[in-house]
Amino acid sequence: MQTLLLVIELVIAVLLIIFVLLQRSEGGALGIGGGGGGGGFGGLFSPRGASDTLTRTTSFLAIGFFVICLALNLLVAHTHKQESMLDSQPVQPHPAIPAPKPAAPAPAQPAPTVPTPH
């Protein structure tokens, strides 16, 4: 259930980002969506109709995002077993690793001799 809600929330988040970027900003500097004719279709694709549609869709996506966030929080709160850190048993420290014993010195070997010509 949590996985399904997380996937839906991620899809809504991506759509919300896309729809916010498509809107025309007040200053006209950030929006990707532009004006232009667009034709008929009852004013849906006119600049004003597209703006209203994008705003309405953004509102629905934002409401859906917050509702799913609340649902996820409630789901986790009711399925998570709350325990106090103080109620748990203390963790036993790991036994100390003994230091390696120093190796005995190697027996002395005779120095190599250099052959000399006779």
Order of alpha helices (4+ residues) and beta strands (2+ residues): alpha-alpha
